[in-house]
Amino acid sequence: WLTSRNLAPLASMAAQARRITHSNLETRLDIGAAAEELVVLAASFNELLSRLDQSFDHMRRFVADASHELRTPISIIRGEADVALSADRSAAEYKQALAIVLDESRRLSRLVDDLLNLARADAGRVKLQVLEFYLNDLLAESCRSAQTLANARHLVLECRCREDVAFRGDEELIRRMVMNLLDNAIRYT
């Protein structure tokens, strides 16, 4: 009887824990008046639930953001294909539609790569490749790559790199950041 009485709070905690699922992670264990060790255990478990709830929230936001980002290029690709196939077009019109589809498919590929890199980074599996490189060279190369996108939108893209700027960092991540900035600037200008 004494053992049952002393273990009753533990049995209550176990029953409460079994009722907690992904849909009610905001629920916390209520231990009431129990031995200090069980209060500490319940508090630790409740802290764990809080961290799990936050992780689920981050994951939900990530999925919502990723869905939003992926939806735009997919919609543009579908729209261009629908318009191109809806009636006979001139060769120039087909070429223009295919160029837009190609640009958006490239953007979609970059988004997927970015999502994979973000997932790897969150999992702690990405190691920075810190090297010395010249930032002005990276900027000039990025501008040359983005020039096609700028030309397609009849925009002038200038890159003025006057002198060598030595930089130490992860060249690929910096390049990706610059390309994202250029892509957004061209797209929304």
N, C-alpha and C positions, 0 to 999 in steps of 0.2 A: 504494500500500500504506500509506503514511504517512497519507494523508487518511482512508482507511477505518479505520485504527486509531484515529485521533483522533476520528472521528465515531461510533465504536462505542458509547460511553456514551450519546450523544444518540439513536441508533437504539434502544438498550435502553430509554431513558426513554419514547420514543414508543410502543414496543410495550407497555410496562407501562401507559401512559396509555390506550391503546386497550382494554385489558381491564377498565378501571374503568367500572362502570355505577351506576345508582341503587341497586342491591341490594348493592353492595360498596364504598360510599363510605368505609368505614373503612380500605381498602387505601391504602398510601402507596408512593410511588416509592422504590426502593432504588437509589441511584446508586453505592454502593461507593466505591472509590478513583478519583476523577476530578478533573478540573481544578476549581479553586475556583469558576469561573463556573458550571459545571454543578451543583456542589453548592448554590450560591445559588439557581439556577433550580429545582432539585428541591425545596429547602426552601420556596420561594415557592409552588410548585405544591401541595405537601403542606399548606401553610397554607390555600390556596384550597379544597382538598378538605375540610379540617376545617370551614371556614365553611359550605360546601355541605351537609355532613353535619348540622351544627347546624340549618341552615335546613330541611332535610327533617324533622328531628325536631320542630321547632316546627310545621311544617305538619301532620305526623301527629297531634300533640297537639291542634292547633286543630280538625282535622276530627273527631277523636274527641270532643272537648268539644262541638262544634257538634251532632254527631249525638245526643249524650246530651241536650243542652238541647232540641232539636227533637222528640225522641221523646216526651217527657212530654206536651206539649199535644196532639200528634197522637193519642196513646193515649187521652187523656181525651175528645177529640172523638169518636173512633171508639166508645169505650165508651158515651158518652151517646147517640149515634145508635143504636147496637145496642139498648140498653135501651129507648129511646123507640119503636123500631120492632118490638120483639119481641112486644108485645101491645097491646091497646087501653088507652089511658090517659085520665085526665081532662084537661081543658083546662089546669088548673093544673100538672099533671105535665109535659105537653108544653111549657108555657111555661117551667118551671124547667129542663128539659133544654136547650131552645133558649138560655136565658140562659147556661147553663154553656158550651155550644158557642160562643156569641158571645164570652164572656170569654176562652176559650182561643184562639179564632181571633185575637182582638186581641193576646193574649200572643205568639202565633206570629208575627204581623206585626211586633211590636216586636223579637222575636228576630232575624227576618230583617233588619230595618232595622239593628239593632245589629251583625250580622255584616257587612253591607255597609259600614257606617261603620268597623268595625274593619279591614276589608280596605283601605279607602281610606286610613285612617290609617297602616297598615303600609306602604302604597305611597307615603306622603308627600304625598297629594293632598288632605288635609284641612287647611284653614287655620282657626285659631281666630278666632272673631268676638268679640274682646274689647270689651265694652261696659260701661258703668255701668248697674246696675239695682238694684232693691231686693229683697234676698234674702227679706225677710218676705213680699212680694207673691208671689214665685215659690213659696214654701212654701205659702201660703194657696191659690193656684190649684191646686197639685199635690194638696193635701189634698181640695179640692172634686172634682177629677177622680177621685181614688181612693175617694171616699165611696161610690160605687155598689158597688165591689168589697167594701168593708167591710160595707155594708148587706146584701149578698147572703150574707155569712157571719155575720150578726148580731153584728158587732163595732162598737164605738164608736171613731170616729177623731176625735180632737181636735187642733186646730191653735191654738196660743196664740202669736200674734205681737204683742208689746206695742208695739213701736216700729219705726220705719223703720231698716233696716240696709242702708246703701249697700254695694254690692259691685261689684267689677270682675272680669269674667271672661266666659267663653262661656256665655251664658244657656241656650242649647238643651242643651249638654252637662250643665250643672248640673241642669237640669230633668229630663233623662233619668236622671241618677244618682239624684235624689230619687224619681222615679217607680219606678225599680227597687227602691230601698230600701223604699218603701211597699208595692209589689206583693209583695215577699218577706215583709215583716212581716205583711201581711194573709193571705197564703197559708199561712204557717207558724205562725200564732197559733192 
